[in-house]
Amino acid sequence: MRLRNVKGSRETIAANDRVIEIGTEYKGRWHEVFGNDHPIHIEVGMGKGKFIMALAKMHPEINYIGIEKYSSVLVRALEKCEDYEGSNIMFIRMDAEVIADVFEKDEISQIYLNFSDPWPKDRHAKRRLTSKEFFARYDRFLKPDGRVTFKTDNRPLFDFSLEQVTLAGWKLENYTYDLHHSPYVEGNVMTEYEEKFTAKGNPICRLVAYRERP
């Protein structure tokens, strides 16, 4: 996907109070950032923010952090927050590869991965957000009873992801190759991509993964 540069996006992001400049000083202190001890959910690669913004409005008792690499995309999410008075959503602009350096052990309760970059070339498999390498990163900061929820319309990526869950030593709580014609659709919040693909009749795949703890 070709991204269009948005003039002034970096300046807009830098001036926005909802955007946190990442650094090790926040690791283990995210509850202080929000000013409460509510559970923290993150979306990695949040795009234009429709999904996480909807969740924040629905669940004021949960804190949300949207993570996005590209300034030109993050700035669109910030636009969606302009009229939102809630204090339960923040954003970080960063590459997901350093995510384990940003959150402390057991600090995050839920991870959402929606329509992630498939990185189709085999040599880039480690960059996929559902690779065993990324599951190892998530293991370092996700609570013992936490979940990773992944949605995509890309069947090869989904098949790869199912395999990686097992290779990473995680378990599948449930999965489906057609979310919108499954029992798991109840309570589902759609992303921009999901709305687009569903309107075309494309099936949406979804899995929920967890770790077994002694």
Summary of the structure (lengths in Angstrom):
residues: 214
radius of gyration: 16.6
end to end distance: 42.5
largest distance: 51.2
contacts: 632
relative contact order: 0.15
helix: 37%
strand: 22%
